[in-house]
Amino acid sequence: MTYSETRPWGWFETILTGPQYQVKLLVVNANQRLSLQKHEHREEHWVVVGGNGTITVGEDSIAATPGITAHIPQGEWHRLEAGNSELKVIEVQRGSFLYEEDITRMSDDYGRK
């Protein structure tokens, strides 16, 4: 089952789901970013497939360019930020609860809690 959802920063498409895993394509619009957030019930692995930007995991930030990967441990603060072009990332989620309700935001450019 695949489906897409629009967000203030861009959109995502869920491309594969199974027991305790989910795979998404995230597309972050140029000069936009996701909230600084964490998840209590899942870990994530990101693979940059297009564009440029910044990946933040905990205290570390790295350049997001095609081929770069990042592991986000369960409970770790993280963020994706697009540079001057659209940033495309494949996200693999693993855990016991894979729903949007498992987001705790520290800061958000769009006023979401």
C-alpha positions as CSV (number, residue, x, y, z in Angstrom):
1,M,0.0,0.0,0.0
2,T,1.5,3.4,-1.0
3,Y,0.1,6.8,-0.1
4,S,1.4,10.4,0.0
5,E,0.9,13.1,2.6
6,T,1.7,16.8,2.3
7,R,3.6,18.6,5.1
8,P,4.5,22.3,5.5
9,W,8.2,21.4,4.6
10,G,7.3,19.2,1.5
11,W,5.7,15.7,1.3
12,F,6.3,12.1,1.9
13,E,5.2,8.9,0.2
14,T,4.9,5.6,2.2
15,I,6.2,2.9,-0.3
16,L,6.3,-0.2,1.8
17,T,5.0,-1.3,5.2
18,G,5.4,-4.6,7.2
19,P,5.6,-5.9,10.7
20,Q,7.7,-3.4,12.6
21,Y,9.1,-1.6,9.5
22,Q,8.1,1.1,7.1
23,V,9.8,2.7,4.1
24,K,9.1,6.2,2.9
25,L,10.4,8.7,0.3
26,L,10.7,12.1,2.0
27,V,10.9,15.2,-0.3
28,V,11.9,18.4,1.5
29,N,11.3,21.6,-0.5
30,A,14.3,23.9,-1.1
31,N,15.2,26.0,1.9
32,Q,12.8,24.1,4.2
33,R,13.3,21.8,7.1
34,L,11.6,19.2,9.3
35,S,11.1,19.9,13.0
36,L,13.9,19.0,15.4
37,Q,12.3,15.8,16.7
38,K,12.7,12.4,18.3
39,H,10.8,9.1,18.4
40,E,10.4,6.9,21.5
41,H,9.3,3.8,19.7
42,R,11.4,3.6,16.5
43,E,14.8,4.1,14.9
44,E,15.3,5.5,11.4
45,H,17.9,5.1,8.7
46,W,18.2,7.8,6.0
47,V,19.7,7.5,2.5
48,V,20.0,10.7,0.6
49,V,19.1,10.0,-3.1
50,G,18.8,13.6,-4.5
51,G,19.5,17.2,-3.7
52,N,21.5,18.8,-1.0
53,G,21.1,20.0,2.6
54,T,22.0,19.1,6.2
55,I,21.3,16.1,8.4
56,T,21.4,16.7,12.1
57,V,21.5,13.7,14.5
58,G,22.1,14.6,18.2
59,E,24.9,17.2,18.4
60,D,26.3,16.3,14.9
61,S,25.5,17.8,11.5
62,I,26.7,16.5,8.2
63,A,26.2,17.6,4.6
64,A,23.3,15.8,2.9
65,T,24.3,14.8,-0.6
66,P,23.4,11.8,-2.7
67,G,24.8,8.6,-1.3
68,I,25.1,9.9,2.3
69,T,23.5,7.7,5.0
70,A,22.5,8.4,8.6
71,H,21.3,6.2,11.4
72,I,18.9,7.8,13.9
73,P,18.8,5.8,17.1
74,Q,15.5,5.5,19.0
75,G,15.1,8.6,21.2
76,E,17.7,10.7,19.5
77,W,17.0,14.3,18.3
78,H,17.2,14.7,14.5
79,R,16.3,16.9,11.6
80,L,16.5,17.1,7.8
81,E,17.1,20.5,6.1
82,A,17.1,21.1,2.4
83,G,19.6,23.5,0.8
84,N,18.9,25.5,-2.3
85,S,17.3,22.5,-4.0
86,E,14.8,19.8,-3.2
87,L,16.2,17.2,-0.9
88,K,15.1,13.5,-1.5
89,V,15.6,10.9,1.2
90,I,14.6,7.3,1.6
91,E,13.7,6.7,5.2
92,V,13.5,3.2,6.7
93,Q,11.7,3.0,10.1
94,R,12.0,0.1,12.4
95,G,10.2,-0.3,15.7
96,S,7.1,-1.2,17.7
97,F,5.0,1.9,16.8
98,L,5.4,3.5,13.4
99,Y,2.8,6.2,13.4
100,E,3.1,10.0,13.2
101,E,1.9,10.3,16.9
102,D,5.4,9.0,17.9
103,I,6.9,12.5,17.3
104,T,8.2,14.7,20.1
105,R,9.2,18.1,18.7
106,M,11.8,20.4,20.3
107,S,11.5,23.2,17.8
108,D,9.4,23.6,14.7
109,D,9.4,26.4,12.1
110,Y,5.6,25.9,11.4
111,G,4.3,26.1,15.0
112,R,3.4,22.5,15.4
113,K,3.6,20.9,18.8
